[in-house]
Amino acid sequence: MSEHHVELAQDVVKMAVAEGASAAECVVAEGWEFSVIVRMRAVERLKEAGSKGVGLRVLLGQRSASAYTSDWSREGLRELVRRALEAARFTSEDSAAGLPDPEELGCVDQDLGLFSPDVLQLSVDEKIAWARRAEEAALAYDSRIANSEGAEFTSHTGVHAFANSLGFAAGYRTSSVGLSVMPVAREGDSMERDYWYDNKRKLSALESPEEIGKRAAERAVRRLHPRKVKTERVPVVFEARVARSLISHLFEAINGEAVYKQASFLAGRLGQRVASTAVTVVDDATLPGLLGSAPFDDEGVRTRRTVVIEQGVLTSYLLNSYTARKLGLKTTGNANRGLAGNPGVGHGNLFVLPGQHSPDDIIRSVERGLLITELIGFGVNIVTGDYSRGAAGYWIEKGELAYPVSGVTVSGNLKDILMAIEAVGNDLEFRTSVACPTLLVGAMMVAGR
């Protein structure tokens, strides 16, 4: 962590208070990112970029406003303070506006493993080589891998610092690397694509390029010659890679902003059963080495483990200080913001606790149904819970994968889908900050031919 970034945030807060702000908070961010796409063994695109910024939010009583700048000179920071204060004078008063309660402020007292020097040590040639190796492994897997939409290697390192006028000041360094590949399989008049990927905080934890390429190619080949199925209501298995999308939709519904605006199908449901007893959902930003971890949120509140759904019962929303006040609750340490604007609500590592069943066991339990490996489109209404998305995957007959399926739509309502989860897999993996094992939903409408 750079002490300079923390000191800069503190200085900006002091400037704002000296100029008349009744309260202020400042975030300082600086980062460096790299990405390369290799397609058919040639470098198609390479990008290196650095960015830095200072974001300031000020309060004049219960009027608030924000501004940001990339000019770190003394004059640039004075102008930042002037613009924020001027904007605040024109905003309306909001009884819920304000900084967090002082007792909520603090940092997780352990090393969360958010930065790894091995990311900085990679040369450009080595980064390109990772992408080449992944694509080469995919192309070599099967003669039916006829093309590639590319392999991409990404890396990022950064510094995040925060200070407010309540005396909180802290910062941390971050790093991440990612690798993905999307091969195209072709046989006769059938052409299908699929992908595999991984993201980690440190290079040494990243899945090997050869494994990523092989798994992507294997998935693409398996999808050749898909069929359509007739429209009917059947059990549906969500593969772990796509099951996480259900948890992303759930986050939208437990987001305090949606809840206080009554724009969520889970508004007013605290303490009620909203899912199967097999389902426990946790948000935890204190897990070392994961992409959603941080020692404090974007208001300086100590992060924590929050059980959102416990054995089917909704036990908590995810809240920042503002949404907590609107709902008469306490912040859960989930403030999230960029350089500009008021803090929103984000998640840490949001996941479903794994169950006892292997994915194979779950599939074997289905007499007739659909395994979903890809979801298409965004037909989800968080206000009502209505759910309808295009899908592809494999038809299940007597507990076996019978043939690939495409061109179908799965539909229902998230309220019913959550309640109908009959089995949770034991295959929880964190490749992003949202993770979910394989899920079996007892019945959904599958619309085909």
N, C-alpha and C positions, 0 to 999 in steps of 0.2 A: 504494500500500500504506500502511496506517495503522501507524505505529510503535507507537501505543498498544496495538494488538492483540498485537504481538510482545512488548512489555514485559509485558503482562498474562500471557501464557503463561509467560514466564520467572519472573514473581513467583509464580505458582501452583506451578511446579516447585520453586522454592526453599522455599516453605512446606511442601510435601510432604516434602522431604528433611530439613528442620529438625524435622519431627514424627516422623521415624523411617523413612521410606521408603528402601530401599537404592537404588532407581532410580525415576524418574518421567518421564512425558511428558504434555504438555498440548496440546490443540488448541482454538483460539478461532475461532469462526465467527460472522459477522454478515452478513445478507443482506436484500435487498428484492426482492420479486417482484410482478409484475402479470400479470393475464390478463383478456382480454375475449372473449366469444363473441357474435358477431352472427349472428342467424338470420332469414332472410327480411327483411333490411334493418333489423331492430330489434335493439337491444342486449338480449340474453337474460340474460347474467350478466357481472358485472364484479367482479374481486377485486384488492385491493391488500393486501399483508401484509409485515410485517417480522419478522425473527426474529434472535435472538442466543443464543449458548450457549458454555459452557466445559466441555470434557470432560477428565477427568483419569484416567490409568491409573498405578497405583503397583505396585511390586514390593517384597515383603518376602522377600529371598532369591529363591526360585523360586516363590513364591506371588504371584499377581497378581489385581487386581480394578480395576474402573473405576466412575466415577460422573460425573454431569454436572449442570449447573445453568444457569438463565437469570438467576440473581441475581448480579450483578457487584459487589455491595457487599463490603466487607472481611469482614464477618461471614458473608455468603453463601459466599465463597470458603473461609473457614476451615471452615465446615460441609461443603463439598465435600471438602476434604482429610480431614476426620474420617471421613466416610462411606466414602470409598475405602479408607482404611487399616483401618477396622473390618472391611469386607468381605473384605479380603485375608487377614486373620488366620484366616478360616474356610474359605478355599479350599485345595485340595490342591496339593502341590508338583508342578511340571511341569519336567522336565529341559530342555525346549526353550524355556521361557519366558525372556524377557530382551529388552533393547534391542538394536538392530543393533550389529555390530562398528563401532567408531569410524571406521575407514578407509572405511566405506561411506557415511558422512554427507556431505551437500553439496548444492549447487544447480546446475542447468544455468546456465552462464555466458553467457546471451544473453537478449534480450527475446523472449519467446514470444508476445507480442501477445494476452494473455489478457483485456485490458480495453480498451474503447473508450468514450470520452466521449460519442459520438453516441447511445449507449443512454440515458444519463442525461438528455440534452437533449430527448428526446421528451416532448411533453405528452400528457395523457390523451386529449385530442381527436384528436391525431395518431395515437395507437395505435389508437383506435377506427376512424379513417379507413382505416388499413391493412387491418383486417379487413373493413370495408365494401367496399373496392375489390376485394379478392380474391373475395368472394362475388358482387359485381355482375358481375365479369368472367366468372364461371362461369355465372350466370343468363342473361347476354346471349349466350353462346356458341352456343346452339342452342335452338330452340323446344321440343325434347324435354326440356330441363332444367326439370322441373316443380316441383322442391322443393329444399330444402337442409337438411342436418343441421347447418349452421353453418360459420362461418369463425372461427378463433381466433388471436389475436395474443398472444404472451407475451413478457415481458422479465424479466431477472434481473440484478442486480448484487450483488457481495458481496466480503467480505474473508476470507481464510483464513490463519491464523497457527499456527505450531507451534514448540514448544520441548521439549527434553528435558534430563535431568541429565548428559548427556555434553557439554553445551556448545553443542549445535546450537540455533539460533533464527533463524527466517526467516518471511516471509509474502508474500502476493501478492493483488492484486485481480483479480476476474473479472467478465465481463459476457457476456450471451447474449440473443439474440432469436430468436423462432420464429414461423412463420406457416403455417397449414394451412387447407384448406377441403374439405368433403365434399358435393358436389352429388348430387342424385338425378335420374336420367333415367327418363322413362316414355314408352312407346309401346304403345298397345293394352293388353294384359294383362301386359306385361313391364315390370318396374320394377327398376332396378339403381342401385347407388351406387358411387362410388369416391372417391379423395382424392388430393391432392398436398400437398407440404409442403417447408419448408426451415428449417434452424436454423443460425445463425452466431454468432460472437463479436461482430460489429459490424453495425450496421444497413446500412451502405453495401455490405456483401458479400451481403446477403440478396437472394434472387431476388425480382423485382418482384411485387406483388400480382396484377397483370394476367396475368403468365405463370403464376403458381401457379393462379389461377382457371381460366385457359384449359386448362391441362394436366389439371386435375382433371375438368373438364367433358368434355373430349375422351375421357378414359378411361372415364367413366361411360356416355357415349353408345355407345361401341364395345362395351360389355358387354351391350347390349340383345339380347333373344331368344337366350339361351344354350341350348346343347344338352347332353345327356349323351352320353357315349361308352361304348363297350363296354369291358369289362375286358380289358386286355392289357398286355404288357410292351413299353415303347417308350422312345425317347430323350426326355429331359425337359430343357427349357431353363428355368433359374431367372432371371427378370428381375432386374436389379441390386437393385431395391427389396426383393425377397424373398430374394435370395441371401444378403444380410447376416444373415438368420436362421440360416443354416447356420453362419456364423462365430460367432454368439452361442452356438450349441450347442457348437461346437468350444471356445470359451472355457471353458465348464463342464467340459469334459473335460481341458483343460490347466491348470486351476486347481489349484494345489499342494495345497489342502485336500482336494479330491476325490481327488487322486493318492495322497497318503500314507494316506488312509483306504481305498484300493483300491476306490473308488466311481466309477471312470472306466474306460472301455474303452481308454484310452491309458496306463493305469498300467503301468510297467515297459517302455515301448516306446521310450525314448530311443535314438536312433541307428538306429532301424528305419524302413523305408519305410511310411508310413501313408496316403499320398495319391498321386495322380497326379504325375508329374514336372512337369506344367504348373502345379502349385500351390506357391506360396511365400507363407507367412503371416508378417506382421510385426506386432509391437506396438511403437509408438513414441510416447512422450509428449513428445518434444522438437520436434515439428513446429509451427512458429509458426502461431498463429491458429486452431488446431483445438480442438474441444470436449473432446477427451480429453487435452489437453496440460497439463503442470504442471512446475514446476522441481524439485520433490522429491515423494516419495510421503508417505504418512501415517505414516511412521516417521522422516522426515527423511533418507531415502536418495535420492541423486541419481537422477533418472529417466534413461532411456536407450532406445536402439533395440535390441530383442531379436528376432532371427529365430527364430520358433517352428517353422515347417516350411520347409525349404529344398529346393526341387525334389522335394517329396514325402517327404523324410526329417524325422522329428521330432527337432529339435535342442535344444529347450528347453521346459520348463514355465514358467508364470508364478508367481512366488514372492514372499512376504514373508519376513521373517527367521525367523519361527516355522516355516513350512512348509519353508523351506530346511533348517533344522536337522533337522527330522523326516526329510527325505529325504537328508541328508548332502550338500547342495548349497549354493550361494551365492544370496542374494537377487537377484532381477532388478529390484528397485525398484518392486514392484507392490503395496505395502501400501495398503489402502483401509479407511477407517473412518468412522463417524459420530461423534457426540459420546460415545456410550457403547459399551462392549464392547471386546474385544480387536481388533486390526487383522485384517481379512480380506484377501482377494486381489482386486484389481480389474485392469482393463486401462487402457491409455492409449488411443491411437488404434490399434485392432486392424483389420487389413485384409489382403486378398489383393492381391498385386502384379498390376497389369493385364497382360493379354497383348496379342497383336497383332491380334485379330479384332474387328471391329465387331459390335454386336448383330445387325444385319441380315445380315451374313455368316454368323454362327452359325445364325440361323434358316434361311437359304438352304441350309445344309449338311444340314438334317434332311429326310429324305424323308417321314417320317410320325412325328408325335410331339406333345408338349404343351409349350406355353409357359405357365409359371406366373406370374401377376401378383398373386395373393393366396393366402395360407396361413391356415388357420383351425384353431384348437385347439392343444393342446400335447402330442401323443402322442409324446414323445421320452424314451427311457430312457438316461441318460448312462452308467449302469453297463454295460449290454449293447450300447448303440449302436442299439437298435431304434428305428425312425423310422416314424411314420404320422400324416399330417396331412390335413385337408380342404383342397381347393384349388379355385381358379378361374383361368381364363386363356383361351387360344385354341388350337384344334387346328391343327396344321401339316400341310399336304399339299403334297408336292413343293416344299418350301422356301418356301411362302407361308402366311400366316395365313388359314385357311379360314373359321372361324366361332368365336364365343365359346363357352366351356365352363364349366359350373358343376356343383356337386354331385358332385365326384369326390374320391377319396382317393388320395394318393400314398404309397407305402410302400417300405421297404427297411431297410437297416442303415447307419448312418453310416460304419462301416468300409468297406463296399462302395461307398457313394456317393462318398466322398472318393477312393477308388482309381479310380472310373469317370469322373472329370471329364476330358473329352476336349478341351475348349476353354475358355479364359478370355478374357472380353471386354476391350476397351480403354476401357470407360466407367466407370472408377472415379471416384466423387464422394463427398465427405464431407458428408453432411447430419446425421449423428450421429457418435458416437465409434467406431462399428463400420461398416465399409464394405466392399463387395465388388462387383466388376464382374459382368456377366452370366456365368453358368456353364452349360455343356452337360454333362449327365450321360448317359453312353452308353445306360443302360437302367435304368428303374425300373418297378415295378408301378403301373399306373394303374387303379383300380377304379371303374367307372361302373355302367351298367345291367346 
